[in-house]
Amino acid sequence: MDESPSDAALWLEAVSGTESSFGVVYDRYRRLVFRKAYARVRDVHDAEDVVAMVFLEAWRKRSDVRFVDGSLRAWLLVVTVNVTLNRERTNRRHRRLLSKLPASEHAPDASTAVHDMIDQEQSASEIRRAMAKLTPAEQRVVELCLIEELPLTAAAAALDVPVGTVKSRLHRARQRLRVELGGAWNVGEVPS
């Protein structure tokens, strides 16, 4: 004679707070639910997702569980079918919505975008490091003339220095930036 507790007894213990009892129910019916789910979805990963959703739904509706001859088997099979039907309906809606979206002419490779972003971050970091090595006067001229693209005369007026001073500071700053950045960087032309 089988001495293992009935599903009804295990479920009562699980609902009362004995987690191990729910684990026994799960172990008892996991394969059955998986087989039923796999027969409907034909994908191992989707079937595993269905198993998780079935037992989550079982716990969520724990007070509505129906035992047939003291067993959860039939009720869990019905829940499995319902979960797979809901997934199919959701997938159909999702496909229908996707079909309404305009086709993309060119879908950029996400890895390229990430690579470009990393390159830009590294470049920006190198530029900040190089800029920090300039004198404050050179940094101001670079900010105004190269970054903000102000004409030399406007930068001179803003800094209250002669245009020749702006030109010489900019020339020195460009030379230092080329050295700091390895000569591979174009440090820009300045509008006159």
N, CA, C and O of each residue as an XYZ file, in Angstrom:
768
protein
N       0.843     -1.188      0.000
C       0.000      0.000      0.000
C       0.882      1.243      0.000
O       1.895      1.294      0.697
N       0.485      2.260     -0.798
C       1.252      3.491     -0.927
C       1.060      4.351      0.314
O      -0.064      4.689      0.683
N       2.187      4.704      0.960
C       2.152      5.476      2.204
C       2.309      6.978      1.962
O       2.250      7.758      2.913
N       2.506      7.400      0.710
C       2.731      8.828      0.447
C       1.434      9.604      0.686
O       0.343      9.094      0.433
N       1.562     10.835      1.172
C       0.369     11.629      1.474
C      -0.416     11.945      0.207
O       0.150     12.039     -0.883
N      -1.701     12.103      0.363
C      -2.560     12.424     -0.781
C      -2.301     13.860     -1.220
O      -1.748     14.669     -0.476
N      -2.719     14.155     -2.455
C      -2.581     15.520     -2.953
C      -3.337     16.497     -2.071
O      -2.858     17.595     -1.788
N      -4.526     16.089     -1.639
C      -5.349     16.970     -0.809
C      -4.635     17.299      0.505
O      -4.653     18.443      0.958
N      -4.004     16.285      1.117
C      -3.284     16.504      2.386
C      -2.073     17.412      2.149
O      -1.817     18.332      2.925
N      -1.331     17.141      1.066
C      -0.165     17.976      0.754
C      -0.584     19.415      0.472
O       0.071     20.360      0.913
N      -1.675     19.569     -0.262
C      -2.127     20.910     -0.609
C      -2.562     21.668      0.639
O      -2.262     22.855      0.775
N      -3.255     21.009      1.542
C      -3.672     21.649      2.794
C      -2.446     22.097      3.579
O      -2.425     23.203      4.121
N      -1.422     21.241      3.643
C      -0.182     21.620      4.335
C       0.493     22.802      3.634
O       0.971     23.725      4.294
N       0.532     22.773      2.298
C       1.183     23.851      1.536
C       0.474     25.181      1.768
O       1.118     26.207      1.987
N      -0.847     25.155      1.719
C      -1.629     26.373      1.928
C      -1.466     26.871      3.357
O      -1.558     28.072      3.610
N      -1.227     25.965      4.286
C      -1.048     26.340      5.686
C       0.356     26.846      5.980
O       0.649     27.268      7.099
N       1.240     26.803      4.956
C       2.574     27.372      5.155
C       3.719     26.390      5.090
O       4.863     26.790      5.307
N       3.474     25.139      4.806
C       4.558     24.167      4.703
C       5.052     24.154      3.257
O       4.456     23.514      2.391
N       6.159     24.879      3.008
C       6.672     25.020      1.645
C       7.075     23.675      1.043
O       6.907     23.447     -0.155
N       7.598     22.804      1.868
C       8.072     21.519      1.351
C       6.915     20.701      0.757
O       7.131     19.904     -0.155
N       5.717     20.888      1.256
C       4.565     20.167      0.721
C       4.252     20.615     -0.697
O       3.901     19.793     -1.544
N       4.376     21.911     -0.966
C       4.172     22.402     -2.323
C       5.253     21.835     -3.240
O       4.986     21.503     -4.395
N       6.474     21.726     -2.720
C       7.568     21.125     -3.478
C       7.285     19.677     -3.842
O       7.632     19.233     -4.936
N       6.654     18.934     -2.931
C       6.311     17.537     -3.210
C       5.255     17.481     -4.319
O       5.346     16.647     -5.220
N       4.261     18.360     -4.256
C       3.231     18.410     -5.304
C       3.894     18.758     -6.641
O       3.599     18.149     -7.668
N       4.776     19.727     -6.611
C       5.480     20.132     -7.835
C       6.261     18.947     -8.413
O       6.158     18.649     -9.603
N       7.035     18.284     -7.569
C       7.822     17.139     -8.042
C       6.921     16.020     -8.568
O       7.271     15.326     -9.523
N       5.789     15.859     -7.951
C       4.868     14.793     -8.330
C       4.269     15.039     -9.719
O       4.051     14.085    -10.465
N       3.999     16.296    -10.078
C       3.271     16.592    -11.318
C       4.065     17.381    -12.365
O       3.555     17.639    -13.455
N       5.275     17.756    -12.056
C       6.084     18.549    -12.992
C       6.213     17.874    -14.351
O       6.016     18.518    -15.381
N       6.544     16.580    -14.366
C       6.737     15.866    -15.638
C       5.431     15.772    -16.428
O       5.421     15.944    -17.647
N       4.349     15.503    -15.737
C       3.049     15.414    -16.397
C       2.692     16.752    -17.054
O       2.278     16.786    -18.213
N       2.852     17.842    -16.317
C       2.545     19.169    -16.837
C       3.480     19.497    -17.999
O       3.047     20.059    -19.005
N       4.759     19.147    -17.863
C       5.710     19.417    -18.949
C       5.311     18.659    -20.217
O       5.299     19.231    -21.307
N       4.983     17.368    -20.071
C       4.596     16.575    -21.252
C       3.375     17.180    -21.948
O       3.332     17.286    -23.173
N       2.390     17.574    -21.147
C       1.178     18.170    -21.724
C       1.509     19.504    -22.396
O       1.029     19.786    -23.494
N       2.316     20.308    -21.744
C       2.702     21.606    -22.308
C       3.509     21.414    -23.586
O       3.272     22.104    -24.578
N       4.451     20.491    -23.570
C       5.285     20.257    -24.753
C       4.441     19.753    -25.926
O       4.678     20.127    -27.074
N       3.471     18.914    -25.633
C       2.596     18.409    -26.692
C       1.844     19.561    -27.360
O       1.483     19.464    -28.533
N       1.608     20.642    -26.629
C       0.857     21.767    -27.196
C       1.757     22.834    -27.815
O       1.396     23.412    -28.840
N       2.923     23.110    -27.218
C       3.754     24.218    -27.703
C       4.929     23.775    -28.565
O       5.472     24.581    -29.320
N       5.329     22.517    -28.471
C       6.391     21.931    -29.300
C       7.738     22.641    -29.189
O       8.505     22.668    -30.152
N       8.027     23.208    -28.035
C       9.310     23.843    -27.783
C       9.663     23.617    -26.315
O       8.855     23.887    -25.426
N      10.872     23.120    -26.069
C      11.271     22.768    -24.701
C      11.240     23.992    -23.789
O      10.707     23.930    -22.681
N      11.816     25.115    -24.260
C      11.868     26.305    -23.402
C      10.476     26.859    -23.123
O      10.172     27.264    -22.001
N       9.633     26.873    -24.153
C       8.263     27.341    -23.941
C       7.510     26.405    -22.996
O       6.732     26.859    -22.156
N       7.742     25.103    -23.135
C       7.085     24.132    -22.242
C       7.537     24.347    -20.801
O       6.732     24.250    -19.876
N       8.822     24.638    -20.610
C       9.323     24.912    -19.255
C       8.669     26.177    -18.695
O       8.322     26.236    -17.516
N       8.502     27.193    -19.560
C       7.809     28.411    -19.119
C       6.373     28.106    -18.715
O       5.872     28.641    -17.727
N       5.715     27.246    -19.481
C       4.337     26.872    -19.169
C       4.280     26.165    -17.815
O       3.387     26.436    -17.013
N       5.215     25.272    -17.559
C       5.240     24.564    -16.263
C       5.318     25.579    -15.129
O       4.578     25.485    -14.150
N       6.207     26.538    -15.266
C       6.346     27.557    -14.216
C       5.045     28.332    -14.048
O       4.612     28.588    -12.924
N       4.424     28.704    -15.162
C       3.173     29.475    -15.082
C       2.038     28.645    -14.495
O       1.195     29.173    -13.770
N       2.010     27.350    -14.801
C       0.950     26.482    -14.271
C       1.044     26.424    -12.749
O       0.036     26.560    -12.055
N       2.252     26.223    -12.233
C       2.378     26.114    -10.778
C       2.224     27.473    -10.095
O       1.779     27.548     -8.950
N       2.586     28.532    -10.789
C       2.323     29.866    -10.255
C       0.816     30.107    -10.192
O       0.294     30.622     -9.203
N       0.137     29.729    -11.256
C      -1.325     29.875    -11.302
C      -1.986     28.982    -10.241
O      -2.967     29.375     -9.610
N      -1.444     27.799    -10.061
C      -1.979     26.897     -9.031
C      -1.862     27.540     -7.656
O      -2.785     27.470     -6.845
N      -0.731     28.158     -7.407
C      -0.555     28.804     -6.104
C      -1.448     30.034     -5.990
O      -2.046     30.284     -4.944
N      -1.532     30.803     -7.084
C      -2.356     32.005     -7.072
C      -3.822     31.660     -6.813
O      -4.524     32.405     -6.130
N      -4.282     30.543     -7.352
C      -5.681     30.120     -7.185
C      -5.789     28.968     -6.194
O      -6.656     28.105     -6.330
N      -4.920     28.957     -5.213
C      -4.846     27.822     -4.285
C      -6.154     27.532     -3.561
O      -6.420     26.390     -3.186
N      -6.968     28.559     -3.365
C      -8.240     28.303     -2.666
C      -9.305     27.734     -3.603
O     -10.332     27.233     -3.143
N      -9.064     27.809     -4.931
C     -10.033     27.308     -5.910
C      -9.644     25.951     -6.504
O     -10.296     25.469     -7.430
N      -8.600     25.344     -5.982
C      -8.122     24.069     -6.529
C      -9.209     23.007     -6.386
O      -9.884     22.914     -5.360
N      -9.358     22.210     -7.445
C     -10.360     21.128     -7.418
C      -9.648     19.787     -7.442
O      -8.802     19.530     -8.298
N     -10.000     18.956     -6.506
C      -9.447     17.597     -6.445
C     -10.452     16.637     -7.070
O     -11.649     16.697     -6.790
N      -9.947     15.762     -7.911
C     -10.783     14.714     -8.494
C     -10.266     13.404     -7.925
O      -9.135     13.004     -8.201
N     -11.089     12.742     -7.134
C     -10.691     11.523     -6.429
C      -9.427     11.753     -5.591
O      -8.554     10.889     -5.517
N      -9.344     12.941     -4.957
C      -8.218     13.265     -4.080
C      -6.943     13.641     -4.824
O      -5.888     13.781     -4.206
N      -7.025     13.809     -6.150
C      -5.837     14.078     -6.948
C      -5.928     15.451     -7.634
O      -7.012     15.900     -8.007
N      -4.781     16.099     -7.790
C      -4.684     17.377     -8.505
C      -4.467     17.191    -10.004
O      -4.516     18.159    -10.763
N      -4.233     15.975    -10.425
C      -3.844     15.674    -11.796
C      -4.764     16.335    -12.830
O      -4.288     17.075    -13.691
N      -6.038     16.083    -12.757
C      -6.987     16.607    -13.744
C      -7.022     18.126    -13.722
O      -7.024     18.763    -14.775
N      -7.051     18.711    -12.529
C      -7.105     20.158    -12.412
C      -5.849     20.791    -12.998
O      -5.940     21.794    -13.706
N      -4.675     20.220    -12.716
C      -3.423     20.759    -13.259
C      -3.383     20.646    -14.783
O      -2.842     21.521    -15.460
N      -3.955     19.566    -15.320
C      -4.009     19.431    -16.779
C      -4.903     20.509    -17.399
O      -4.577     21.057    -18.451
N      -6.014     20.806    -16.754
C      -6.897     21.872    -17.245
C      -6.169     23.219    -17.181
O      -6.244     24.012    -18.119
N      -5.475     23.471    -16.091
C      -4.715     24.722    -15.958
C      -3.639     24.793    -17.040
O      -3.402     25.858    -17.609
N      -2.987     23.666    -17.326
C      -1.956     23.631    -18.364
C      -2.546     24.001    -19.716
O      -1.965     24.798    -20.453
N      -3.683     23.432    -20.039
C      -4.330     23.769    -21.316
C      -4.699     25.251    -21.338
O      -4.481     25.921    -22.347
N      -5.248     25.768    -20.253
C      -5.624     27.179    -20.196
C      -4.404     28.098    -20.363
O      -4.466     29.099    -21.077
N      -3.304     27.746    -19.699
C      -2.088     28.559    -19.812
C      -1.567     28.538    -21.246
O      -1.172     29.579    -21.772
N      -1.562     27.376    -21.880
C      -1.067     27.322    -23.262
C      -2.001     28.076    -24.208
O      -1.540     28.724    -25.147
N      -3.300     27.996    -23.968
C      -4.236     28.766    -24.795
C      -4.003     30.266    -24.625
O      -4.024     31.016    -25.600
N      -3.781     30.696    -23.391
C      -3.503     32.115    -23.145
C      -2.209     32.549    -23.831
O      -2.139     33.641    -24.396
N      -1.192     31.699    -23.784
C       0.082     32.012    -24.463
C      -0.128     32.117    -25.970
O       0.387     33.032    -26.612
N      -0.880     31.181    -26.527
C      -1.147     31.221    -27.970
C      -1.884     32.500    -28.346
O      -1.566     33.131    -29.354
N      -2.858     32.878    -27.545
C      -3.628     34.099    -27.810
C      -2.704     35.325    -27.713
O      -2.760     36.220    -28.557
N      -1.875     35.354    -26.701
C      -0.925     36.463    -26.542
C       0.044     36.517    -27.711
O       0.334     37.595    -28.231
N       0.547     35.362    -28.127
C       1.470     35.329    -29.269
C       0.791     35.794    -30.551
O       1.399     36.507    -31.350
N      -0.454     35.400    -30.753
C      -1.189     35.854    -31.939
C      -1.350     37.371    -31.931
O      -1.145     38.031    -32.949
N      -1.720     37.918    -30.772
C      -1.867     39.376    -30.659
C      -0.543     40.067    -30.950
O      -0.486     41.065    -31.667
N       0.506     39.519    -30.384
C       1.835     40.096    -30.580
C       2.221     40.074    -32.056
O       2.703     41.077    -32.584
N       2.016     38.946    -32.725
C       2.331     38.849    -34.162
C       1.467     39.811    -34.973
O       1.946     40.436    -35.920
N       0.196     39.926    -34.599
C      -0.709     40.827    -35.312
C      -0.246     42.275    -35.153
O      -0.256     43.037    -36.120
N       0.154     42.655    -33.952
C       0.647     44.017    -33.731
C       1.944     44.259    -34.492
O       2.131     45.317    -35.092
N       2.834     43.280    -34.464
C       4.096     43.424    -35.195
C       3.866     43.544    -36.689
O       4.582     44.274    -37.375
N       2.868     42.828    -37.197
C       2.602     42.890    -38.633
C       2.078     44.263    -39.046
O       2.176     44.634    -40.216
N       1.531     45.012    -38.112
C       1.024     46.349    -38.419
C       2.131     47.405    -38.434
O       1.942     48.503    -38.958
N       3.264     47.073    -37.869
C       4.378     48.022    -37.863
C       4.987     48.109    -39.255
O       5.065     47.104    -39.962
N       5.412     49.289    -39.649
C       6.056     49.389    -40.956
C       7.383     48.639    -40.948
O       8.107     48.615    -39.952
N       7.673     48.032    -42.084
C       8.928     47.283    -42.201
C      10.090     48.256    -42.156
O      10.046     49.328    -42.760
N      11.103     47.878    -41.451
C      12.271     48.731    -41.364
C      13.122     48.531    -42.608
O      13.337     47.409    -43.067
N      13.598     49.646    -43.139
C      14.433     49.554    -44.333
C      15.750     48.896    -44.007
O      16.247     48.054    -44.756
N      16.300     49.283    -42.899
C      17.579     48.723    -42.492
C      17.604     48.661    -40.971
O      17.493     49.678    -40.288
N      17.749     47.482    -40.474
C      17.848     47.325    -39.023
C      19.331     47.313    -38.667
O      20.041     46.363    -38.998
N      19.798     48.356    -37.998
C      21.220     48.405    -37.659
C      21.575     47.300    -36.666
O      20.772     46.907    -35.820
N      22.770     46.834    -36.799
C      23.275     45.805    -35.901
C      23.509     46.436    -34.533
O      24.307     47.365    -34.405
N      22.827     45.943    -33.526
C      22.935     46.514    -32.181
C      24.355     46.439    -31.659
O      24.785     47.322    -30.917
N      25.090     45.407    -32.027
C      26.458     45.289    -31.532
C      27.334     46.407    -32.084
O      28.258     46.862    -31.411
N      27.051     46.850    -33.300
C      27.801     47.958    -33.877
C      27.528     49.230    -33.090
O      28.447     49.992    -32.789
N      26.262     49.457    -32.758
C      25.908     50.645    -31.985
C      26.571     50.625    -30.610
O      27.057     51.655    -30.141
N      26.594     49.482    -29.977
C      27.233     49.366    -28.659
C      28.735     49.601    -28.797
O      29.336     50.304    -27.985
N      29.331     49.016    -29.819
C      30.768     49.193    -30.050
C      31.083     50.671    -30.290
O      32.050     51.199    -29.742
N      30.265     51.337    -31.112
C      30.463     52.760    -31.376
C      30.331     53.580    -30.103
O      31.103     54.510    -29.870
N      29.341     53.227    -29.275
C      29.133     53.957    -28.030
C      30.341     53.794    -27.096
O      30.778     54.755    -26.463
N      30.868     52.581    -27.020
C      32.049     52.341    -26.177
C      33.233     53.135    -26.713
O      33.982     53.738    -25.944
N      33.403     53.132    -28.050
C      34.485     53.913    -28.655
C      34.330     55.395    -28.337
O      35.307     56.069    -28.012
N      33.097     55.902    -28.432
C      32.856     57.314    -28.150
C      33.158     57.636    -26.686
O      33.728     58.684    -26.383
N      32.776     56.736    -25.783
C      33.051     56.961    -24.365
C      34.547     56.968    -24.103
O      35.045     57.798    -23.342
N      35.266     56.040    -24.734
C      36.719     55.995    -24.567
C      37.355     57.254    -25.145
O      38.257     57.833    -24.540
N      36.885     57.676    -26.316
C      37.411     58.881    -26.954
C      37.151     60.093    -26.074
O      38.044     60.914    -25.859
N      35.938     60.205    -25.569
C      35.595     61.340    -24.715
C      36.467     61.354    -23.472
O      36.894     62.416    -23.018
N      36.728     60.196    -22.932
C      37.582     60.099    -21.742
C      39.003     60.545    -22.069
O      39.625     61.263    -21.286
N      39.517     60.125    -23.220
C      40.859     60.529    -23.634
C      40.923     62.043    -23.851
O      41.892     62.693    -23.459
N      39.890     62.590    -24.473
C      39.861     64.031    -24.726
C      39.801     64.807    -23.417
O      40.501     65.807    -23.259
N      38.965     64.355    -22.468
C      38.887     65.035    -21.161
C      40.239     65.003    -20.457
O      40.669     65.998    -19.873
N      40.906     63.850    -20.519
C      42.223     63.716    -19.885
C      43.222     64.677    -20.544
O      43.994     65.342    -19.854
N      43.202     64.745    -21.882
C      44.118     65.633    -22.591
C      43.801     67.097    -22.298
O      44.708     67.910    -22.114
N      42.507     67.430    -22.255
C      42.104     68.815    -21.966
C      42.544     69.231    -20.562
O      42.902     70.388    -20.344
N      42.519     68.320    -19.638
C      42.907     68.633    -18.262
C      44.378     69.016    -18.169
O      44.782     69.686    -17.219
N      45.175     68.604    -19.136
C      46.615     68.922    -19.119
C      46.912     70.295    -19.719
O      48.042     70.776    -19.632
N      45.909     70.928    -20.325
C      46.085     72.272    -20.858
C      46.011     73.284    -19.720
O      45.451     73.000    -18.661
N      46.582     74.470    -19.946
C      46.447     75.533    -18.946
C      44.990     75.995    -18.959
O      44.281     75.778    -19.942
N      44.542     76.624    -17.885
C      43.165     77.140    -17.872
C      42.894     78.099    -19.033
O      41.803     78.071    -19.604
N      43.853     78.937    -19.390
C      43.664     79.885    -20.498
C      43.503     79.128    -21.809
O      42.666     79.496    -22.633
N      44.294     78.072    -22.016
C      44.176     77.260    -23.228
C      42.840     76.514    -23.257
O      42.212     76.393    -24.309
N      42.416     76.019    -22.100
C      41.132     75.307    -22.033
C      39.986     76.231    -22.433
O      39.081     75.825    -23.162
N      40.026     77.473    -21.954
C      38.948     78.419    -22.299
C      38.928     78.684    -23.801
O      37.858     78.729    -24.408
N      40.100     78.858    -24.402
C      40.166     79.126    -25.842
C      39.658     77.911    -26.619
O      38.908     78.072    -27.583
N      40.048     76.710    -26.222
C      39.585     75.493    -26.890
C      38.067     75.372    -26.752
O      37.374     75.067    -27.723
N      37.563     75.609    -25.563
C      36.116     75.537    -25.339
C      35.374     76.500    -26.265
O      34.391     76.128    -26.906
N      35.856     77.738    -26.326
C      35.149     78.741    -27.128
C      35.327     78.530    -28.631
O      34.359     78.583    -29.389
N      36.561     78.291    -29.055
C      36.842     78.245    -30.495
C      36.579     76.878    -31.124
O      36.013     76.809    -32.215
N      36.973     75.800    -30.470
C      36.836     74.474    -31.073
C      35.531     73.783    -30.710
O      34.916     73.131    -31.553
N      35.116     73.919    -29.482
C      33.913     73.207    -29.059
C      32.660     74.024    -29.374
O      31.704     73.507    -29.952
N      32.672     75.295    -28.994
C      31.501     76.144    -29.259
C      31.559     76.794    -30.638
O      30.591     77.416    -31.075
N      32.680     76.653    -31.315
C      32.885     77.143    -32.679
C      32.651     78.644    -32.836
O      32.088     79.096    -33.832
N      33.094     79.409    -31.833
C      33.006     80.866    -31.947
C      34.156     81.364    -32.829
O      35.232     80.765    -32.821
N      33.957     82.419    -33.571
C      35.060     83.011    -34.325
C      36.127     83.552    -33.369
O      35.838     83.859    -32.212
N      37.337     83.664    -33.855
C      38.442     84.146    -33.018
C      38.128     85.512    -32.412
O      38.420     85.764    -31.243
N      37.535     86.383    -33.210
C      37.222     87.723    -32.704
C      36.209     87.674    -31.560
O      36.320     88.434    -30.598
N      35.239     86.796    -31.662
C      34.234     86.671    -30.592
C      34.874     86.096    -29.340
O      34.580     86.541    -28.231
N      35.757     85.098    -29.512
C      36.444     84.518    -28.356
C      37.316     85.562    -27.685
O      37.358     85.657    -26.458
N      38.015     86.349    -28.501
C      38.880     87.403    -27.944
C      38.048     88.403    -27.159
O      38.439     88.818    -26.068
N      36.920     88.786    -27.698
C      36.057     89.744    -27.006
C      35.530     89.144    -25.701
O      35.483     89.822    -24.675
N      35.138     87.879    -25.746
C      34.600     87.229    -24.538
C      35.665     87.096    -23.458
O      35.372     87.219    -22.268
N      36.901     86.843    -23.878
C      37.988     86.658    -22.903
C      38.676     87.980    -22.558
O      39.513     88.037    -21.657
N      38.320     89.026    -23.273
C      38.914     90.353    -23.082
C      40.434     90.313    -23.273
O      41.201     90.841    -22.467
N      40.837     89.662    -24.377
C      42.252     89.586    -24.755
C      42.345     89.895    -26.256
O      41.341     89.803    -26.962
N      43.526     90.256    -26.748
C      43.667     90.516    -28.179
C      43.477     89.231    -28.997
O      43.694     88.131    -28.489
N      43.076     89.374    -30.257
C      42.875     88.240    -31.154
C      44.164     87.447    -31.290
O      44.127     86.218    -31.351
N      45.309     88.131    -31.338
C      46.603     87.455    -31.452
C      46.858     86.521    -30.279
O      47.446     85.455    -30.457
N      46.427     86.904    -29.084
C      46.603     86.060    -27.900
C      45.754     84.801    -28.039
O      46.204     83.704    -27.708
N      44.526     84.960    -28.530
C      43.645     83.807    -28.742
C      44.291     82.869    -29.748
O      44.306     81.656    -29.541
N      44.832     83.422    -30.851
C      45.468     82.597    -31.881
C      46.647     81.820    -31.308
O      46.780     80.622    -31.557
N      47.498     82.488    -30.546
C      48.685     81.799    -30.007
C      48.296     80.737    -28.982
O      48.876     79.651    -28.967
N      47.328     81.035    -28.132
C      46.872     80.029    -27.148
C      46.247     78.830    -27.867
O      46.464     77.679    -27.488
N      45.478     79.119    -28.896
C      44.843     78.050    -29.654
C      45.891     77.194    -30.361
O      45.776     75.968    -30.389
N      46.896     77.824    -30.922
C      47.971     77.098    -31.602
C      48.691     76.165    -30.615
O      48.907     74.988    -30.905
N      49.060     76.711    -29.444
C      49.724     75.884    -28.418
C      48.819     74.758    -27.943
O      49.274     73.630    -27.750
N      47.537     75.062    -27.753
C      46.590     74.047    -27.277
C      46.466     72.920    -28.295
O      46.460     71.747    -27.920
N      46.368     73.264    -29.584
C      46.286     72.240    -30.631
C      47.522     71.359    -30.633
O      47.412     70.137    -30.728
N      48.687     71.959    -30.531
C      49.931     71.171    -30.511
C      49.942     70.214    -29.328
O      50.277     69.038    -29.473
N      49.579     70.716    -28.171
C      49.575     69.868    -26.966
C      48.532     68.754    -27.069
O      48.776     67.622    -26.651
N      47.364     69.090    -27.632
C      46.324     68.073    -27.794
C      46.769     66.992    -28.775
O      46.523     65.808    -28.542
N      47.425     67.390    -29.876
C      47.927     66.396    -30.835
C      48.916     65.456    -30.158
O      48.881     64.246    -30.383
N      49.790     66.004    -29.337
C      50.773     65.173    -28.623
C      50.056     64.254    -27.636
O      50.326     63.053    -27.596
N      49.148     64.810    -26.844
C      48.440     64.023    -25.821
C      47.546     62.946    -26.434
O      47.402     61.857    -25.876
N      46.950     63.257    -27.582
C      46.011     62.327    -28.199
C      46.665     61.465    -29.267
O      45.982     60.747    -29.998
N      47.970     61.533    -29.356
C      48.695     60.647    -30.257
C      48.696     61.082    -31.701
O      49.002     60.268    -32.572
N      48.369     62.325    -32.000
C      48.433     62.833    -33.356
C      47.326     62.330    -34.267
O      47.202     62.807    -35.395
N      46.508     61.368    -33.804
C      45.466     60.808    -34.663
C      44.196     61.645    -34.656
O      43.281     61.396    -35.441
N      44.138     62.619    -33.786
C      42.918     63.397    -33.641
C      42.999     64.674    -34.439
O      44.033     65.343    -34.452
N      41.912     65.015    -35.103
C      41.795     66.295    -35.775
C      41.265     67.267    -34.746
O      40.145     67.115    -34.258
N      42.066     68.270    -34.413
C      41.650     69.189    -33.359
C      40.911     70.406    -33.905
O      40.773     71.421    -33.223
N      40.449     70.292    -35.113
C      39.479     71.240    -35.649
C      40.031     72.532    -36.184
O      41.089     73.012    -35.777
N      39.277     73.077    -37.112
C      39.571     74.379    -37.677
C      38.697     75.388    -36.960
O      37.598     75.070    -36.506
N      39.191     76.589    -36.868
C      38.468     77.629    -36.151
C      37.882     78.616    -37.151
O      38.569     79.062    -38.070
N      36.593     78.960    -36.965
C      36.042     79.999    -37.824
C      36.736     81.320    -37.574
O      37.074     81.628    -36.431
N      36.953     82.097    -38.597
C      37.634     83.396    -38.408
C      36.681     84.462    -37.967
O      37.086     85.607    -37.764
